[in-house]
């Protein structure tokens, strides 16, 4: 999970925003690997269908947040002066 997050990044420097973008990309990569691991565990029958559903729901929620942050950061970078 990324370091502390604040939606109010408008007063941050471009360097800080770019660092947040890098951290968010790393988080996205971690989430993708985590989802792959959950799918592999379910296919190997190492986890129950119920646990799979719980894990997938959590990853889907985190991926949605990660995408939201990515969009916010992209918009800030685009509009940065």
Beta strands, then each sheet from edge to edge (+ up, - down):
end
